[in-house]
């Protein structure tokens, strides 16, 4: 059956997904240990427990007894929270709203954009949370997180697009006019990279949005700008 044929591919995909979550979890632990190594214990506990709002039962019991919780366990818990919130996890895309979307005629592949929106929002929130910390190394980590997100979602696509305009000889005005008047509906909000022209003068291009996982966060804005220009 088709299900039996596709099962190995599903298992391979799941395996790669699990690997990157495991890798990210260990990387976050290493970054937290490095950032917290010179901070006073009370500041470490405040950051790792979100000022006491995210405590395990063991840590809460230790604090009630006037003892210092196991910092290593707190680091593991905080790293796990960051990975859950900022790394795509398709088990998280099983909410009732997403399940309903899958049943609709337009619901194909809804899990991917749902996870991009969830993790994109959480990356920004985590970056701001880190920047509000009293620990300088954590503040720096928050700035790095936000700068990395900005590079992925805005700076890199803009740089690639400008290079394409310069190398192809196609102007921004020509590309925008094509998108408004001739591009298929599903490409009107996409980032289209001009590659040159055919012999009869038609624009050749590549849809960069297909390879940019966070494009779903900016596509609606591009589409709105094009509609406003219309």
N, C-alpha and C positions, 0 to 999 in steps of 0.2 A: 504494500500500500504506500501512498504518498507519505503518510506519517512515519512509517518505518524508514523510508529513504532519507527524510529530512532530520530524523532524530540525531544522527552523529553530528550534523552541523549545529543543531541546537545545543548539544552538549559541549561542543568546542567553543561556541560563543559564550555559554555560561561559564566555562572554565576560564576564558580570558577575562571576563568581567570580574570573576572572583579573584583572579590574580592581581588585577589592578587595584581592587579594593584593599586587598591584603598589603600590597606594596604601599599604597597611600597611607594606610593605618600606621605602618611602621615608620614611614617618613615623617608623619605628623608627630609621632612620639619623639623622634630624634630632634626635630626642630623645637619642640616644647622644652625638652630637657636642656638644650643649648640656650634657649632664651631665658629660662628660669634659673640657671645655675648660680647667678650672682644676686638674685632677688631674696629679700628676707622671707622667712617661712610664712608669715602672716599674709604677705602679698601673694605668694604662690598659691596659698589655699583660697584666697579671695578670687583670684583669676580662675583657678581650675574648677571652682564650685559655683562660678557666676555669682559671687558675693553671697554664697550660702543658699542660692535658689536652685541649685542642681546638685544635691547631695545623695550619695548612696546611703543605704541603711547603716552600713559599717562605719562610714565617715561621720554620719550624724551621731551615732552612739559614741564614737571617740571624742567628738567635740563636747558632747554632754558631760562626759567624764573629765573634761579638761585636758584631754590628751591630744597629741598631734596625729591627725589621720595619716595613713600610709600614702606619702606623696607619689610614689611610683604607681599605685593603683589609681590615684586621682588623675595622673597624666594619661594613663591608659583610657580611662573613662572619657576625658576631655578629647583625646585624639579620636576615639570612636565617634563621639558626637560630631566633631568637625567633618569627618569622612562621611557620615550618614547625611549631613546637611549639604555638603559641597561636591560630592562625587556622584554622578548618575547611578541610580540603583533602580532597576526596573521592577523590583518588588515594591518599591515605594509608589510606583505608578499604577497601583491597583486600587486606588480610592474609588468610591462610588461614582464620583463625577467622571473619572477616566473610564471606568467600566461601562457607564452609560454611553460615553462618546464612542466606544468601540462598537456598540450595537447600532449606531446610526449609519446611514449610507456614506457619510463623510468621515467616518471614524477610523479609517485605516492609518496605521502608524502614529496613533495619537499619543502613545507612551513616550516617544522620543521628544516631541516639542514640550510635553508636560514636564518631563524631567529637566529639559534645558531651562524652562521658566523657573521651576522650583530651585534648582541648584544655582542659577544665575542670581536670583533674589538672595539666596542664602550666602553666596560668596561675598556680595556687597555688605550684607548685614554682619557677617563674620569679620570682614575687614574693618568696618566701623567699630565693632565691639572691641577688637584688638587695639585700635588706635585710641580708644577711651581708657585703656589700662594705665596704671601708674608705673608699669615696668617698661623702661625704654626699649628693651629688646623686643617685647611684645608689640609695642607701638610701631616699631620698624617692620615687624612681620605683617602688621595690618596694612601699612602703606604698600609693602611689596605685593600683598594679595590684591589690593585694589588696582595697582599699576599693572599687574599681570592680567587682570580681567579687562582693563581698559585696552591694553595692547591686543588682546585676543578679539575683542568685540568691535573695536573702532579703529585703532591706529594701524594695525597690520592690514586690514581690508582697504583702508584709505590709501596707504602707501602703495599697495599692489595695484590699486586702480589708477593712481596717478602715473605709475610706471607704464601701465598698459596704454594710457592715452599718449604718453610721450613716444613710445616705441611703435605704435600702430599707425600713427598719423590720423586717427579718428578723434575728433574733438568731443569734449563733454557735451556740448550743445547737440551735436549730431546723435550721440548715444542716448541722451535724454529724450530727444524727439522720437527716436525709434521706439524706446520703451513706452512712451505715451501713446503712440499711434499704431504701432505694428506688432509689438511684442505680445506673445500669448498671455492670457490673464494670469497664469501661475508664475510668470517671470516679471511682471510689472513692478514688483517690490524687491526683486532680487538685485544683487551686485553683479552686473554683466561686464566682463573684461573684454574690451575690443582687441582683436588679434590682427586686424588688417582688413583688406577688402578682396572680394572675388574679382574676376576679370570684368564682370559687368557692373562693378561698382557697389555691390551689396556688402554690408558690414558683416564680418565674421567675428564671432565672440564666443567666450566660454562663460558658463554660469558659475561664478565663484561661490555663490551661496550654497551650492550642493556640498562643497567640501568644508564649509565653515559651520561647525556644530552649533555655535551660538547665534547664527544668523536669524533664527526665529525671534530673538529679542529685539532686533533692529529692523526686520523686514517690514513690519507694520508702519514704522516711521517713514521708510523710503516710499512705500506705497502712498501714504498720506500726502507726502510732498509732491509726488507725481500727479495725484488727483487735484491738488490745489493749483498746480501749474496749468492743468487742463481748464 
